[in-house]
Every structure is written in structure tokens, then in C-alpha cells.
């Protein structure tokens, strides 16, 4: 069922519908969805974002043809800033990239990839009204493990006594357990993040990685309950990441450091990794995610 929101109306151009796409390159398939509506709902000001970050995509099924019909196949990695007014709707991106499959670009593999990179960057940048960067990864690309040492939040809670009752996003579940005289650093992982597409209501699974530095310690049980409360939420990946960040940001002190990264599993040959962090935060793991020459993942889901 499609809601009356402007965001859902725009996003449903292809989502939830049988769409043939195109056998030849077609940039008109791309659909840009505004970020503003969801941000307003959760008190995030477009003019004064409480975070920095990027949305990073891996498209595992990109292929095109050279002029003599030789297939060229790669993993396409792209990123654009969270300051962009729009996100790209994932099914529209898949249909758009599929339109390259039977289209000829360039005399050989290298020129084919160079032309495709330029075309895709131009199309997406124009559609999203921001700079979009694109690269192609293959079996020789550097591979880095990220978020090594982040600890599963579940290991800190009593599984037998915890009671879960909320399955709609509920910030009132979040509690501070202790406040110390000095800052502490926390590196946390939650491997059971689940939300649902806001249009089709199909489930999306991912891992949430949370880093924060603060005198306050977030109660582990409350954090588990809060993250579980997304299981019946209907939002895009980027929206969920920003909602989690904003709720934790509001709970902590203004000068504390915070990072939230959501590594979603691929669906339809595409995965999305939104990352949000307090301004000026340095972090080698997110630097690897943002490096378009590196295939940076963690765990067995991605």
C-alpha cells in the first residue's frame, strides 16, 4: 500500500511495479527521492545537519559492451554526500545500469569503462544535484576488512531476561546507564538490523556499527531494544541510518563524537552503505569505505 507522502509517491515510480526497463542506455529511468520529508519528521535541519557523511553503493552486476560486442563486467562503486538534496531510488538505479548491458561504449575494455564512468557520473550528478563519484572494482582491487574489533552489543546483555516489545522505532527506549568523569570510547556492532522498504514493505537486513566517545555510557539493553524497534519500520536505508544517528546524538552531549554506519546486505545485486558521523571525526574504517579504489566490507553478509 502506497502512502500519501510525496516521498513515497516519487519512490513508487518503479518500486512495486512490473517494469521492463530498456535494452539500450536510458538515463530517464533514474528517479531522485528528496531527503527533506523524512528529515523534517525527525527534527533534522537541512540547513544545519548534525552530521557529515556519504552514501556508498556497490552494484555487483554492472556490464556493458565494447564496440565489437565484447562484454565488460565489473562491480561498480559510487558515493555521494549526505548533503545532497536527493537520494537515488535503488530500483531505478538498477534499471538504469541494466540499460548499459546491451549498449556499446568504447573500442576496448579500458575505453569502455572510461566512457561508462563519465556517463554515469554525469547522469547521477545531474539527477541528484550533487557531485557523484564512480569507480569500477575487479578481482585485482584492494580488499580491506573494516570495523575489526567492534563488539557485538548482544554479548553485553542478558539474553534470557531481556524483554522486547517494541517493533516501531521508539527513542524512549534509549537510556544512559552511567556518567563518568572522563570520556570513554565505545565500538559496538549490531548484526540484526532489520527495516523494511517504505514502498514495497520488503525486508532489508544489515549490520549497524556505532562508535561514540562520551562521558555518558548508553545502556546496552536499551540500545538493543531500540535497534530491534526498527523491525517494523518502513524507511530507506539512508533514512534509518540518520534516524539512529539523530536519536543517539540527542542522547549524548553536544561535543561528543559519534559515528553510525549501516552495512546493508545486497538486494537485486546492489547494497547500500550510509555512514553518518559528527563533523570533523577521523576514522580509518570509514575512510576505507569512502575510498572508491577499495572493496571495504565486514563480516559474511556483504
C-alpha contacts under 8 A as a table, 3 or more apart, distances in Angstrom:
res1	aa1	res2	aa2	distance
1	X	199	X	7.29
1	X	200	X	7.60
2	X	8	X	6.59
2	X	9	X	7.27
2	X	12	X	7.73
2	X	199	X	6.00
3	X	8	X	6.29
3	X	9	X	7.48
3	X	199	X	7.98
4	X	8	X	7.11
4	X	9	X	7.03
5	X	8	X	5.36
5	X	9	X	6.31
6	X	9	X	5.08
6	X	10	X	6.26
6	X	37	X	7.93
7	X	10	X	5.35
7	X	11	X	6.07
7	X	33	X	6.26
7	X	34	X	6.53
7	X	37	X	6.91
8	X	11	X	5.00
8	X	12	X	5.97
8	X	198	X	7.11
8	X	199	X	6.17
9	X	12	X	5.34
9	X	13	X	7.20
10	X	13	X	5.84
10	X	31	X	7.55
10	X	32	X	7.79
10	X	33	X	6.35
11	X	14	X	7.17
11	X	15	X	6.61
11	X	31	X	7.17
11	X	32	X	7.80
11	X	33	X	6.17
11	X	89	X	6.32
11	X	199	X	7.17
12	X	15	X	4.68
12	X	16	X	6.70
12	X	17	X	7.87
12	X	199	X	6.42
13	X	17	X	7.95
13	X	31	X	7.45
14	X	17	X	5.57
14	X	18	X	7.53
14	X	19	X	6.51
14	X	91	X	6.64
14	X	92	X	6.48
15	X	91	X	6.45
15	X	199	X	6.72
15	X	200	X	6.55
16	X	199	X	7.07
16	X	200	X	5.40
21	X	29	X	7.43
21	X	95	X	5.51
21	X	96	X	7.54
21	X	98	X	7.69
21	X	99	X	7.09
22	X	25	X	7.01
22	X	26	X	6.72
22	X	95	X	7.48
22	X	96	X	7.97
22	X	98	X	7.50
22	X	99	X	5.27
23	X	98	X	7.62
23	X	99	X	5.32
23	X	100	X	7.67
23	X	101	X	7.25
23	X	102	X	5.99
23	X	103	X	7.58
24	X	99	X	4.89
24	X	100	X	6.24
24	X	101	X	7.48
24	X	102	X	6.01
24	X	103	X	5.40
25	X	96	X	7.32
25	X	99	X	4.46
25	X	100	X	5.10
25	X	103	X	6.16
26	X	29	X	6.17
26	X	96	X	6.29
26	X	99	X	6.01
27	X	30	X	5.96
27	X	96	X	6.21
27	X	123	X	6.63
28	X	96	X	7.90
29	X	92	X	5.77
29	X	93	X	7.57
29	X	95	X	6.57
29	X	96	X	5.46
30	X	88	X	7.36
30	X	89	X	7.52
30	X	92	X	4.95
30	X	93	X	5.89
30	X	95	X	7.87
30	X	96	X	6.14
30	X	127	X	7.49
31	X	88	X	6.06
31	X	89	X	5.66
31	X	92	X	5.72
31	X	93	X	7.66
31	X	127	X	7.70
32	X	86	X	5.74
32	X	87	X	5.69
32	X	88	X	4.75
32	X	89	X	6.06
32	X	127	X	6.37
32	X	128	X	6.16
33	X	86	X	5.22
33	X	87	X	5.26
33	X	88	X	6.08
33	X	89	X	6.33
34	X	37	X	7.00
34	X	85	X	5.89
34	X	86	X	4.34
34	X	87	X	6.40
35	X	38	X	6.12
35	X	39	X	6.42
35	X	85	X	5.90
35	X	86	X	5.39
35	X	87	X	6.67
36	X	39	X	5.14
36	X	40	X	6.07
36	X	46	X	6.91
36	X	85	X	7.15
37	X	40	X	5.35
37	X	41	X	6.52
38	X	41	X	5.14
38	X	42	X	6.68
38	X	239	X	6.93
39	X	42	X	5.32
39	X	43	X	6.18
39	X	44	X	4.82
39	X	45	X	6.88
39	X	46	X	7.46
39	X	239	X	7.83
40	X	43	X	5.15
40	X	44	X	5.70
40	X	45	X	6.76
41	X	44	X	7.67
42	X	243	X	6.90
42	X	246	X	7.75
44	X	48	X	7.83
44	X	49	X	6.42
44	X	50	X	7.44
44	X	246	X	7.51
45	X	48	X	5.19
45	X	49	X	5.59
45	X	50	X	8.00
46	X	49	X	5.71
46	X	83	X	7.94
49	X	52	X	7.49
49	X	83	X	7.99
50	X	246	X	7.75
50	X	278	X	6.67
50	X	279	X	7.53
51	X	276	X	5.86
51	X	277	X	5.17
51	X	278	X	4.73
51	X	279	X	5.66
52	X	81	X	7.98
52	X	82	X	6.72
52	X	83	X	7.63
52	X	276	X	5.63
52	X	277	X	5.45
52	X	278	X	6.19
52	X	279	X	5.57
53	X	81	X	6.07
53	X	82	X	5.48
53	X	83	X	7.97
53	X	274	X	7.63
53	X	275	X	5.39
53	X	276	X	4.61
53	X	277	X	6.21
54	X	79	X	6.33
54	X	80	X	5.47
54	X	81	X	4.37
54	X	82	X	5.02
54	X	274	X	6.09
54	X	275	X	5.69
54	X	276	X	7.02
54	X	290	X	7.54
55	X	79	X	5.49
55	X	80	X	5.64
55	X	81	X	6.38
55	X	82	X	6.46
55	X	238	X	7.24
55	X	272	X	7.06
55	X	273	X	5.85
55	X	274	X	4.33
55	X	275	X	6.36
56	X	77	X	7.18
56	X	78	X	5.72
56	X	79	X	4.39
56	X	80	X	6.93
56	X	272	X	5.90
56	X	273	X	4.99
56	X	274	X	6.07
56	X	275	X	7.98
56	X	289	X	7.46
56	X	290	X	7.06
57	X	76	X	7.96
57	X	77	X	5.60
57	X	78	X	5.26
57	X	79	X	6.29
57	X	270	X	7.06
57	X	271	X	5.80
57	X	272	X	4.61
57	X	273	X	6.15
58	X	75	X	6.71
58	X	76	X	5.74
58	X	77	X	4.64
58	X	78	X	6.75
58	X	270	X	5.67
58	X	271	X	5.37
58	X	272	X	6.60
59	X	62	X	6.42
59	X	75	X	5.63
59	X	76	X	4.95
59	X	77	X	6.35
59	X	269	X	6.02
59	X	270	X	4.53
59	X	271	X	6.73
60	X	74	X	7.01
60	X	75	X	4.50
60	X	76	X	6.42
60	X	269	X	5.37
60	X	270	X	6.14
61	X	73	X	7.30
61	X	74	X	6.96
61	X	75	X	6.36
61	X	76	X	7.88
61	X	269	X	5.99
61	X	270	X	7.95
62	X	73	X	5.78
62	X	74	X	5.59
62	X	75	X	6.04
62	X	76	X	6.28
62	X	97	X	6.44
62	X	98	X	7.18
62	X	100	X	7.89
62	X	101	X	7.45
63	X	71	X	6.70
63	X	72	X	5.45
63	X	73	X	4.28
63	X	74	X	6.43
63	X	97	X	7.96
63	X	98	X	7.60
63	X	100	X	6.54
63	X	101	X	5.09
64	X	71	X	5.79
64	X	72	X	5.38
64	X	73	X	6.71
64	X	100	X	5.10
64	X	101	X	4.40
64	X	102	X	6.16
64	X	103	X	6.04
64	X	104	X	6.61
64	X	105	X	7.17
64	X	112	X	7.62
65	X	68	X	7.56
65	X	69	X	5.00
65	X	70	X	5.29
65	X	71	X	4.57
65	X	72	X	5.86
65	X	100	X	7.80
65	X	101	X	6.73
65	X	102	X	6.27
65	X	103	X	5.79
65	X	104	X	4.61
65	X	105	X	6.10
65	X	112	X	7.29
66	X	69	X	5.07
66	X	70	X	5.20
66	X	71	X	6.58
66	X	72	X	7.23
66	X	104	X	5.02
66	X	105	X	5.14
66	X	106	X	5.33
66	X	107	X	5.64
66	X	108	X	5.64
66	X	109	X	6.64
66	X	112	X	5.84
67	X	70	X	7.43
67	X	104	X	5.11
67	X	105	X	6.01
67	X	106	X	5.77
67	X	107	X	5.26
67	X	108	X	7.35
68	X	104	X	7.85
68	X	107	X	7.33
69	X	104	X	6.72
72	X	109	X	6.22
72	X	112	X	7.64
72	X	113	X	7.84
74	X	136	X	5.91
74	X	137	X	5.91
74	X	138	X	5.77
75	X	136	X	5.62
75	X	137	X	5.03
75	X	138	X	6.41
76	X	134	X	7.04
76	X	135	X	5.91
76	X	136	X	4.64
76	X	137	X	6.25
77	X	134	X	5.78
77	X	135	X	5.32
77	X	136	X	6.09
77	X	137	X	7.14
77	X	292	X	6.36
78	X	132	X	6.98
78	X	133	X	5.50
78	X	134	X	4.38
78	X	135	X	6.38
78	X	292	X	7.06
79	X	132	X	5.92
79	X	133	X	5.54
79	X	134	X	6.84
79	X	290	X	7.26
79	X	292	X	7.98
80	X	84	X	7.39
80	X	130	X	7.22
80	X	131	X	6.37
80	X	132	X	4.91
80	X	133	X	6.63
81	X	84	X	5.70
81	X	130	X	7.56
81	X	131	X	7.73
81	X	132	X	7.96
84	X	87	X	7.40
84	X	128	X	6.77
84	X	129	X	6.75
84	X	130	X	5.63
85	X	128	X	6.95
85	X	129	X	7.15
85	X	130	X	7.98
86	X	128	X	5.32
86	X	129	X	7.52
87	X	128	X	6.63
88	X	92	X	7.53
88	X	93	X	6.87
88	X	128	X	7.09
89	X	92	X	5.52
89	X	93	X	6.40
90	X	93	X	5.03
90	X	94	X	6.27
90	X	270	X	7.78
91	X	94	X	4.98
91	X	95	X	6.19
92	X	95	X	5.11
92	X	96	X	6.01
93	X	96	X	4.98
93	X	97	X	6.05
94	X	97	X	5.20
94	X	98	X	6.02
94	X	268	X	7.64
94	X	270	X	7.69
95	X	98	X	5.02
95	X	99	X	6.38
96	X	99	X	5.25
96	X	100	X	7.36
97	X	100	X	5.52
97	X	101	X	7.39
98	X	101	X	5.32
99	X	102	X	6.86
99	X	103	X	7.18
100	X	103	X	5.11
100	X	104	X	7.85
104	X	112	X	7.85
105	X	111	X	7.47
105	X	112	X	4.77
105	X	113	X	7.84
105	X	115	X	6.37
105	X	116	X	7.00
106	X	109	X	7.37
106	X	110	X	7.86
106	X	111	X	4.80
106	X	112	X	4.15
106	X	113	X	7.78
106	X	115	X	6.64
107	X	111	X	6.15
107	X	112	X	6.66
108	X	111	X	5.48
108	X	112	X	5.90
109	X	112	X	5.08
109	X	113	X	6.23
110	X	113	X	5.27
110	X	114	X	6.16
111	X	114	X	4.94
111	X	115	X	6.08
112	X	115	X	5.33
112	X	116	X	6.17
113	X	116	X	5.06
113	X	117	X	5.97
113	X	136	X	7.72
114	X	117	X	5.18
114	X	118	X	6.32
115	X	118	X	5.25
115	X	119	X	6.17
116	X	119	X	5.08
116	X	120	X	5.98
117	X	120	X	5.31
117	X	121	X	6.04
117	X	134	X	6.15
117	X	135	X	6.83
118	X	121	X	5.30
118	X	122	X	6.14
119	X	122	X	5.22
119	X	123	X	6.12
120	X	123	X	5.14
120	X	124	X	5.99
120	X	134	X	7.43
121	X	124	X	5.42
121	X	125	X	5.83
121	X	131	X	7.79
121	X	132	X	5.59
121	X	133	X	6.02
121	X	134	X	6.20
122	X	125	X	5.25
122	X	126	X	6.10
122	X	132	X	7.86
123	X	126	X	5.34
123	X	127	X	6.15
124	X	127	X	5.00
124	X	128	X	5.91
124	X	132	X	6.29
125	X	128	X	5.33
125	X	129	X	5.49
125	X	130	X	5.11
125	X	131	X	5.08
125	X	132	X	5.12
126	X	129	X	5.13
126	X	130	X	7.04
134	X	292	X	7.22
135	X	292	X	5.87
135	X	293	X	6.93
136	X	293	X	7.83
137	X	140	X	7.72
137	X	141	X	5.69
137	X	293	X	7.01
137	X	294	X	7.75
137	X	295	X	7.36
138	X	141	X	5.47
141	X	293	X	6.75
141	X	294	X	6.34
141	X	295	X	6.93
142	X	293	X	6.95
142	X	294	X	5.02
142	X	295	X	6.14
143	X	294	X	5.76
143	X	295	X	4.72
143	X	296	X	5.84
143	X	297	X	7.97
144	X	288	X	7.45
144	X	294	X	6.87
144	X	295	X	6.25
144	X	296	X	4.77
144	X	297	X	6.74
145	X	148	X	6.90
145	X	296	X	5.80
145	X	297	X	5.55
145	X	298	X	5.49
146	X	285	X	5.35
146	X	288	X	7.56
146	X	296	X	6.24
146	X	297	X	5.86
146	X	298	X	5.43
147	X	150	X	5.72
147	X	209	X	7.56
147	X	285	X	6.08
147	X	298	X	6.75
148	X	298	X	7.80
149	X	187	X	7.43
150	X	187	X	4.77
150	X	188	X	4.97
150	X	189	X	5.67
150	X	209	X	7.47
151	X	155	X	7.75
151	X	187	X	6.27
151	X	188	X	4.90
151	X	189	X	5.46
152	X	155	X	5.72
152	X	156	X	7.77
152	X	188	X	5.99
152	X	189	X	4.66
152	X	190	X	5.75
152	X	191	X	7.34
153	X	156	X	5.58
153	X	157	X	7.26
153	X	188	X	5.96
153	X	189	X	5.88
153	X	190	X	5.91
153	X	220	X	6.60
153	X	224	X	6.97
154	X	157	X	5.47
154	X	159	X	7.56
154	X	190	X	7.41
154	X	224	X	7.17
155	X	158	X	7.95
156	X	220	X	6.49
156	X	221	X	7.75
157	X	162	X	7.40
157	X	220	X	6.57
157	X	221	X	5.75
158	X	161	X	5.60
158	X	162	X	6.09
159	X	162	X	5.57
162	X	221	X	7.25
164	X	225	X	6.24
164	X	228	X	7.86
166	X	169	X	7.53
166	X	170	X	7.21
166	X	225	X	7.47
166	X	228	X	7.58
166	X	229	X	5.18
167	X	228	X	6.55
167	X	229	X	3.96
167	X	230	X	5.88
167	X	231	X	5.37
167	X	232	X	5.21
167	X	233	X	7.36
168	X	229	X	4.88
168	X	230	X	5.58
168	X	231	X	6.83
168	X	232	X	5.42
168	X	233	X	5.50
169	X	226	X	6.87
169	X	227	X	7.83
169	X	229	X	4.79
169	X	230	X	5.07
169	X	232	X	7.94
169	X	233	X	6.46
170	X	173	X	5.98
170	X	226	X	6.27
170	X	229	X	6.37
171	X	174	X	5.68
171	X	226	X	6.60
171	X	247	X	6.28
172	X	175	X	7.77
173	X	222	X	5.59
173	X	223	X	7.46
173	X	225	X	6.63
173	X	226	X	5.68
174	X	218	X	7.49
174	X	219	X	7.33
174	X	222	X	4.94
174	X	223	X	5.80
174	X	225	X	7.92
174	X	226	X	6.33
174	X	251	X	7.84
175	X	218	X	6.04
175	X	219	X	5.56
175	X	222	X	5.85
175	X	223	X	7.66
175	X	251	X	7.95
176	X	179	X	7.63
176	X	216	X	6.55
176	X	217	X	5.73
176	X	218	X	4.45
176	X	219	X	5.23
176	X	251	X	7.82
177	X	216	X	7.68
177	X	217	X	5.76
177	X	218	X	5.67
177	X	219	X	4.61
178	X	216	X	5.97
178	X	217	X	5.30
178	X	218	X	7.43
178	X	219	X	7.79
179	X	215	X	5.46
179	X	216	X	4.41
179	X	217	X	6.16
180	X	183	X	6.98
180	X	215	X	4.97
180	X	216	X	6.39
180	X	217	X	7.99
181	X	215	X	6.32
182	X	214	X	7.78
182	X	215	X	5.46
183	X	213	X	6.07
183	X	214	X	4.62
183	X	215	X	4.18
183	X	216	X	7.54
184	X	213	X	5.50
184	X	214	X	5.48
184	X	215	X	5.90
184	X	216	X	7.76
184	X	217	X	7.76
185	X	211	X	7.37
185	X	212	X	5.88
185	X	213	X	4.46
185	X	214	X	6.76
186	X	210	X	7.77
186	X	211	X	5.52
186	X	212	X	5.43
186	X	213	X	6.45
187	X	209	X	7.59
187	X	210	X	6.08
187	X	211	X	4.77
187	X	212	X	7.07
188	X	209	X	5.81
188	X	210	X	5.10
188	X	211	X	6.28
189	X	207	X	7.02
189	X	208	X	5.73
189	X	209	X	4.63
189	X	210	X	6.32
190	X	193	X	6.58
190	X	207	X	5.65
190	X	208	X	5.08
190	X	209	X	6.53
190	X	224	X	7.85
190	X	227	X	7.96
191	X	206	X	6.66
191	X	207	X	4.43
191	X	208	X	6.47
192	X	205	X	7.11
192	X	206	X	6.61
192	X	207	X	6.29
192	X	228	X	7.61
193	X	205	X	5.75
193	X	206	X	5.12
193	X	207	X	5.64
193	X	208	X	6.46
193	X	227	X	6.62
193	X	228	X	6.79
193	X	230	X	7.35
193	X	231	X	7.43
194	X	203	X	6.81
194	X	204	X	5.62
194	X	205	X	4.61
194	X	206	X	6.40
194	X	228	X	7.47
194	X	230	X	6.19
194	X	231	X	4.96
195	X	203	X	5.87
195	X	204	X	5.34
195	X	205	X	6.71
195	X	230	X	5.36
195	X	231	X	4.88
195	X	232	X	6.18
195	X	233	X	5.43
195	X	234	X	6.27
195	X	235	X	6.90
195	X	240	X	7.85
196	X	201	X	5.10
196	X	202	X	5.36
196	X	203	X	4.27
196	X	204	X	5.36
196	X	231	X	7.31
196	X	232	X	6.77
196	X	233	X	5.96
196	X	234	X	4.64
196	X	235	X	6.08
196	X	236	X	7.46
197	X	200	X	5.59
197	X	201	X	4.61
197	X	202	X	5.37
197	X	203	X	6.38
197	X	204	X	6.90
197	X	234	X	5.35
197	X	235	X	5.50
197	X	236	X	5.78
198	X	201	X	5.64
198	X	233	X	7.93
198	X	234	X	4.12
198	X	235	X	4.57
198	X	236	X	6.28
199	X	234	X	7.61
201	X	234	X	6.47
204	X	264	X	7.23
204	X	265	X	7.46
205	X	264	X	5.80
205	X	265	X	5.92
206	X	262	X	6.49
206	X	263	X	5.38
206	X	264	X	3.85
206	X	265	X	5.48
206	X	301	X	7.79
207	X	262	X	5.73
207	X	263	X	5.20
207	X	264	X	6.29
208	X	260	X	7.01
208	X	261	X	5.79
208	X	262	X	4.57
208	X	263	X	6.42
209	X	259	X	7.86
209	X	260	X	5.75
209	X	261	X	5.15
209	X	262	X	6.38
209	X	263	X	7.99
210	X	258	X	7.41
210	X	259	X	5.63
210	X	260	X	4.74
210	X	261	X	6.64
211	X	257	X	7.84
211	X	258	X	5.64
211	X	259	X	5.04
211	X	260	X	6.69
212	X	256	X	7.21
212	X	257	X	5.25
212	X	258	X	4.30
212	X	259	X	6.33
213	X	256	X	5.72
213	X	257	X	5.01
213	X	258	X	6.64
214	X	217	X	7.07
214	X	252	X	7.14
214	X	253	X	7.31
214	X	256	X	5.27
214	X	257	X	6.95
216	X	252	X	6.74
216	X	253	X	7.96
218	X	222	X	7.66
218	X	223	X	7.03
219	X	222	X	5.38
219	X	223	X	6.29
220	X	223	X	5.06
220	X	224	X	6.23
221	X	224	X	5.18
221	X	225	X	6.24
222	X	225	X	5.09
222	X	226	X	6.11
223	X	226	X	5.01
223	X	227	X	6.19
224	X	227	X	5.28
224	X	228	X	6.10
225	X	228	X	5.14
225	X	229	X	6.22
226	X	229	X	5.09
226	X	230	X	7.41
227	X	230	X	5.86
228	X	231	X	5.86
229	X	232	X	7.05
229	X	233	X	7.67
230	X	233	X	4.97
235	X	239	X	6.06
235	X	240	X	6.31
236	X	239	X	5.30
236	X	240	X	6.47
237	X	240	X	5.27
237	X	241	X	6.41
237	X	262	X	7.69
237	X	264	X	7.64
237	X	272	X	7.16
237	X	273	X	7.90
237	X	274	X	7.09
238	X	241	X	5.28
238	X	242	X	6.35
238	X	273	X	7.94
238	X	274	X	5.47
239	X	242	X	5.18
239	X	243	X	6.10
240	X	243	X	5.05
240	X	244	X	6.21
241	X	244	X	5.31
241	X	245	X	6.23
241	X	260	X	6.67
241	X	261	X	6.80
241	X	262	X	6.15
241	X	274	X	6.46
241	X	275	X	7.14
241	X	276	X	7.21
242	X	245	X	5.02
242	X	246	X	6.02
242	X	276	X	6.86
243	X	246	X	5.16
243	X	247	X	6.21
244	X	247	X	5.35
244	X	248	X	6.30
244	X	260	X	7.38
245	X	248	X	5.32
245	X	249	X	5.86
245	X	258	X	7.71
245	X	259	X	7.30
245	X	260	X	5.94
245	X	276	X	6.97
245	X	277	X	7.80
246	X	249	X	4.92
246	X	250	X	6.07
247	X	250	X	5.26
247	X	251	X	6.37
248	X	251	X	4.96
248	X	252	X	6.25
249	X	252	X	5.36
249	X	253	X	7.44
249	X	254	X	7.60
249	X	258	X	7.15
250	X	253	X	7.47
252	X	256	X	6.63
253	X	256	X	5.47
257	X	277	X	7.66
257	X	278	X	5.85
257	X	281	X	6.94
258	X	277	X	5.52
258	X	278	X	5.52
258	X	281	X	7.98
259	X	275	X	7.43
259	X	276	X	5.77
259	X	277	X	4.11
259	X	278	X	6.58
260	X	275	X	5.90
260	X	276	X	5.39
260	X	277	X	6.29
261	X	273	X	6.95
261	X	274	X	5.94
261	X	275	X	4.31
261	X	276	X	6.38
262	X	273	X	5.59
262	X	274	X	5.72
262	X	275	X	6.54
263	X	271	X	7.92
263	X	272	X	6.74
263	X	273	X	4.82
263	X	274	X	7.26
263	X	302	X	7.47
264	X	271	X	5.96
264	X	272	X	5.77
264	X	273	X	6.18
264	X	302	X	7.23
265	X	271	X	5.66
265	X	272	X	7.65
265	X	301	X	5.84
265	X	302	X	5.30
266	X	269	X	5.80
266	X	270	X	4.86
266	X	271	X	3.98
266	X	272	X	7.36
266	X	302	X	6.83
267	X	270	X	5.43
267	X	271	X	6.33
271	X	302	X	7.84
275	X	286	X	7.60
277	X	281	X	6.65
278	X	281	X	5.84
283	X	286	X	5.66
283	X	287	X	6.28
284	X	287	X	4.94
284	X	288	X	6.36
285	X	288	X	5.25
285	X	289	X	6.53
286	X	289	X	4.86
286	X	290	X	6.18
287	X	290	X	5.17
287	X	291	X	6.17
288	X	291	X	5.04
288	X	294	X	6.60
288	X	296	X	6.03
289	X	292	X	7.56
289	X	294	X	7.37
289	X	295	X	7.59
289	X	296	X	5.47
289	X	297	X	7.71
291	X	294	X	5.66
292	X	295	X	7.70
297	X	302	X	6.41
298	X	301	X	7.81
298	X	302	X	6.85
299	X	302	X	6.72
